[in-house]
């Protein structure tokens, strides 16, 4: 593994400064799409300036051996459910940069790695294939010395974390079943020790290990990558617009330094800054005023508290749909049963956006699956389901459609979690929540985001006009 424990960035300047310096010297040309990606690198650079990795705690060999129990104990003692390795709450969100050959992945990684802040005193960069070969060698050595029953992955992960608080991979991929079987536990163990992961790849996480043997065992790793890393498409899009499309998806968590730039980039892209600079707007609905702090063109940027945190209703949301076709909602909290009114209003707002075919960008404190159900509530539901004699089943989704059921399974949410939650007062509210999750998933898709933008590949100006007419008709038909 290539490590640079002693190298420091003398100027402590970030990737954006280095990018501008290279442009000024004539080494590279300015590219607006590339610049939006480098801003994401800069966001992580700023978070790393304040990051103090935790001390690595090495597991003992004894702790990695399977627990032995007496014969009677094995009959009557129920095994504990392992819910996963705890990842520090303050771990900066890493990056997953994917794109075709020639899209500039190596240059971007160079910019990030070479300008890491001075407080990051241990860092590593290595081709992913070489990294996995080294991991398998270490795993083999441990099992040869201590036996095959040893769970050697945490031991190896701690050893790697000792050498690198920032770990950068070139060309992340998975083509081998042996890699697929250990990758989730390895990456999760690294993150539990406070390791920040940044990687490049030719593929989106969903395309990793496609058609591989026992791929279902690899799905948890894909979920981990998508949840814990900021996934950015670095391929340059073909678009008539002057403003480059943000490389990330429309939803972002947590509410860290990168969340602000995420919202700002999408607002700039969906708005019309050149002809209609951001300004405050006020809309009167039934004698009441609804204030939009920032509006540009047909896009509105609003903090959650400014729209959902106030006693607004479906009528208010419908009026906003008539005025705007894109909404950037920021600073969304995780909502527990103590904020059930907020949750109900937000679900109503999501329904209004979906039914008017508008676009939605979110920044939230927690992942989508935890907006209405806390992590603890989901864990408690899992424990309840696994109790001896329990009649609860993981796939108890008989009353929701197939698309919603599959989404809930993917997010780790089931109807039992909803039924055990204090958030919802009845089945109707629970199904409204499940529907909102399904709609949020659909509105986060590339197909939904690109509709009505007049992209050449979608039909250009005619496609945009058709989408605008469809929205107008849908809103006019609304009660």
N, C-alpha and C positions, 0 to 999 in steps of 0.2 A: 504494500500500500504506500502511496506517495503522500508523505506528511511534511508539513512545513511548520514545526512547532516554534521555530525561532524567527520566522519572517514576519515583519510588521509593515503595514502600510504607513510610511513615514509622514505623509501629508494628511492622512485620515480622511481623504476625499473619497466620495462615493462613486458608483458606476456612472451616474449622470455627468459628473465633472470630467471623468476620464473620457466619456463618449464625446463631450463637447471639445475636449482637448484634441482628440484624434481628428475630429472634423476640421478644427482650426488649422491643424498641421497638414491637412490634405490627405491623410492616410485613408479616410473613408468619407462617404457622402452622407449628408443628413437624410434620414428616412423617418417620416412621421409615424408609421406603424411600428418601426423598431423602437422609436423613442417612447411610445406608450408602454412597451414591454420593459424597457430599461427603467422606466419610472417604478414598475413593480419591483425590480431589483433594488432600486434606491429605497423603496419603502421598507424592504427587509433589512437593508443596510442600516437604516435609522433605528429600527427596533433592536438590532444586534448591538448597537452602541450602548444600550442600557441593559443588556442581557448578562446575567451572572449565572452560568450553568451550575446546577447542583453538584455536590460531591458524589462521585460514582461509588455506589455501594456494591461490592462484589458478592455474589452468592457463594455460599460454601458448597463443597461437593456433596455433603450430607443433605443439604436442603434440596438438591436436585435429584435425589434418589426417590423412587416411588415409596409412598408410605406403606409400611407393612402393618397388617392387622391380624388379630387372632381369627380363628375359624368362626367363632361365634360373633365376633365383631363384624366380620364380613357379611354375616347373615342379617344382622339387625341394624348396623350403622349405615346410614345413607351417606353417599359420597357428597362432598361439598361441590356446589356449582361454581366453577371458576369463571368470573365475569370479565376477566381481562386484566392487562397490566395498566396501572394508573399512570397517565401521562400528565406531567406538571401543567397546571392551569396557565402558567406564564410562559410556556414554551412558544416562541415565535413561530408563526405558520410558515412552513417551508414552501418551496416552489417546484412545480413539475412543468417544464418547458417542452412542448412537443411540436414537431414539424417535419417536413420532408427534408431529404438530403439537399444541402445548399441553402437552407433557410437561415443560417447564421447561428446555429446552436452553440458551436464552439466559441465563436467570438463573444456571445452573450455570457457564457460561463467564464471566459477569460476576464471579462469586465467585472463580474461579480466577485470571483475568487481573488483576483489581484488587488481588489480595493476593500477587502474585508477590514472592519475597524480594528484599531490597535488592541482593544481589550480582548479580542478573539485570539488567544495565544496558541491554540492548537486547532489545526484544520487539516483536512485531507481531501484530495481530489484523485479519483481513480476511475478507470473504465469499469463499468458494472460487471462485465464478464470476468475480468481479473479479480474483482472484489469477491465475487461468489466462489471462484476457485479457491481463494485464500480462506474463505469461511469454511468450505467443505474440508479443507486440509486440517483446520483447527478442530472442527467437529470430530473428524476421524481420529486425531491424536488423543482427544479426551476419551472417546469411547474405547479406544485400544487400551488406555491406561486404567479406566475405571469401570468398563463394562457397558453393554448396549442399553441397559436400563436407565442410564443417566440421561436427563434432559439437558443436553449440552448447550442449547441455543442461548439461554440467559447468561451462561458463563462466557461464551464468545462475545455476546453483545456488550457485556460490561468491559471486556478487554478492549474492544474497538472504541467504546465511549471514552475510555481513559485516554486515548490518543487523539480524539477528535471531538470537539464540541460542535463543529460545523463539518458536515460530511457531504461532499459533492460528487455525484456520479455522472459520468458521460455515458450516454446510450443505455438507459435503463431498458431491460427487456427480460422476458422469461420464456425460454424455449424448452426447458428441461423439467421433467416432473419432480426431480429431486429438489430443484430450486423452488418450484411451486409449493411444495409441501411445507417449507420452512419460512418462506418470505414474510408472511404476515407477522408471525411471532418474532422474527428477527427485527423487522422495521419497528414494530410496536415496542419491543424491548429497548431498542436504541433510543426511541423517543422518550421512553419512561426514564432514561438516564439523562434526559435533557439535550439530546443530540438534535440539531437542526439539520434537516435533510433538504438538499437542493439537487435536482436531477434534470437531465435532458433525455429525450426519447424520440423515436420516430412515430410512436403511436400514442393515441389517447389511452388513459388507463383502461377504459372499457374494451379496448381492442387487444390488450395484453393477453398472451397465452390463449389466443382464440383457437378453438378446436383442440386444445391440449388434453392429454390424458387426465382424468379426474379434475376437470376444470372447476367443477363446483367447489372443490376444496380451496381453490385460489380466489374465489369471489370475495371472501372477507378481506383479502389483501387489497383488492381493487377498491373496496369501500373505504378502507383505511387511507389509501393514497388520496382519494377524492375528498375525504373529509378533513384530513390533516395537512394537505398540501394545496397551494393555490395553483390550479391547473390552467395553463396559458397556451393558447394556440399561436405559435409564432409565424405560421405561414402568412404571407402578405395577401390580403383579400383583394379581389377585383371589385371595385366599387366606384361609382361616379362621384362620391362625396369627397370633399377636400379634407374632412376630419377622419382620421383613421379609426376604424372600429376597435373598441377595447378587446384585448386578446382573451379576457377571462369570461366566464359565464356571468349571468345577470345577478346571481345571488352570492353574497359574500358574508362569511362570519370568520372570526369574532369581531368585536368592535375595537380593533387595534388601529395603529397608524395607517395601515394600508386600506382600511375600510373607507376612509375619507377620499383618498385618491380614486378608489373604485367608483364611488358615487359621482365624483366630479367628472371622471372620464366618460361615464355613460351619459351624464347630463349634457356634456358638451357634444357628444355624438348624436343624441336624440333631439337636442334642442336646435336652435338656429342663432348661435352667438353672433354671427356676422351681421345679420339683418335685424335681429331682435335680442340685444344683450340682456343678460339675466336681470330681472326686476321683480319687485313685489307686485302681486295682483290680488284683487279682492272681488269676490263673487257674492251677489245677494240672492239668497234663497228663502222665499217666504218671509221676507223682512229681516232675515238674519244674515250676517256677513260671515263668509268663509274666506279666511286669509291664506294665500299661497305665498310663502316667504320668497321663493325663487321660481320664476317662470321664464321660459325662452321658447319662442315658436310654439309648438304644440306639446312641449314637455314641461312637467311640473316637478320640482324637487321639494319635498316636505319631510320634516322630522315626524316620526311616529307620534310623538306627544302633541304635535300641532294639528293632527287630523284625527287620529284614533283616540288620543288621550283626552279629547274633548267630547261633549255629548252630541255627537253627530249621528246621522241616520242614513238609511238607504237613499232617501231623496237628495241629501247633500252629495252623496257619492255619484249619483246619476247626473247631477248638474255638472260636476267636475268632468265626467266622461264626455259631456257635450263640448267642453272647452279644451280638453287635452286628449292626446292619444298615447302618451307615455308618462309613467309615474316613477319617480325615484324616491322611495320611502327609506329613510335612514334611521339608525339608532333604535331598532326594534328590540325590545327586551324579551327574555324568556318569560312566559306567562304561566303562573301557577293558579290554583283555585282562588287565591286571594285577588287575582286580577281577571276574574272570569268575564266581567263586563267588557274589558278591553279585548279579550279573546273573541267574544261574540261580535263586537263591532269590526274587528279586523277580518273575521271570516266573511262578514257582509261586504266589506270593502273588496276583498279578493274576488268574491262572486261578481261584483259590479264590474271590476276590471276584466274578468274573464268573459262575461256575457257581452261586453261591448267590444271585445277583441283588441283591447288596448295592450300596451307593453308595460312590463313591471320589472323594476330593478330594486333589490332589497339589500340592506346591510343589517345584520342581526347579531345579537350577543351569542346565540346558540344555533346549531344546525336546524334545518326545517323540522326534522322529526321531534325536536325538543322545544318547539315554539309553544306548544300547548301542554305537553307532558314533560315533566322534569326527568332527568336521567335517573333519579332515585325512584320515581314512580314506575318507570319501565323496568328497572331492576327488581322492584318489589313484585311486579306482576309476573316476571319470569320465575321468581322464587315460589310464588303462590301456585303457578302452573305446574311446578315440578314436585310439589308435595305429594307424598304417597296417598293414593286414593282420590287425587284431584281429578275432576271431570273437565277441567279447562284444557282446551287444545290450542296449539299455536296458530292454526289456520282457521279459527272460528270467525270467518268473514262471510257467512252465508248470505247476509243481507246487503252486501255491497257488490258493485259490478266488478268484472274480472280485472279491468285496468287498475282500479283503486286497490283491489285486493293484492295484486302483484306489487304495486308501489308500496303498500304498507308492509308487505313481507320484506321488501328490499330495505326499507328504513328501519326494520326491526320493531314495527308497531303492529299490534293486533287489537281486535275488538275487546279482548279481555283486559288489555291495558287501559282502554277507554272506560270500560265498565267499572274498573277498580279505581278510576280517577275521581277526585272530587270536583273536577273542572266542569263536567257536563251533568245536567240535571235529568236527562232522559235520552232515549234512543235517537230521537230526532236530532238533538244537538250533537250526539256522537257521530251520526252519519254526516251531518253538515261539516264536521271537522275532517272526517275521512275524505269527503268530496273536495274540501279546500286543499288538502294535501295533494290530491290527484291533479287538481287544476293548477296549483303552483308548479308541480312537476312539468305539466304540459307547457305552461307559459315560460319555463326555463329552457325549453328546447330551442335548438338552432332554427328549426323550421318556423316556430312562432315568432322569434325575434326578427327574422329576416323578412317576414311577410310585410308587404306594403312599403318596403324601402326603395323599391325601384331598381333593385340589383339587376344587372344585365342578364345574369343566368336565370333570373326568375321572370323575365319579361319586360324589364325596364320601366319606363314611364307608364305604360298601359297597365301593368300589374299594380303599380302604386295607386293609380286612379281607381281601379277596380276595388282595391282594399278599402280606400276612403269611402267609396259609395256603399260598400257592405256595412261598414261601421255606422254610417249615417242612418241606414235603414234599420239596423238593429236597435239603435238608440231611440229612434222615432217610435218603434214598436213597444218600447218599454213603458210600463204603466206610470 
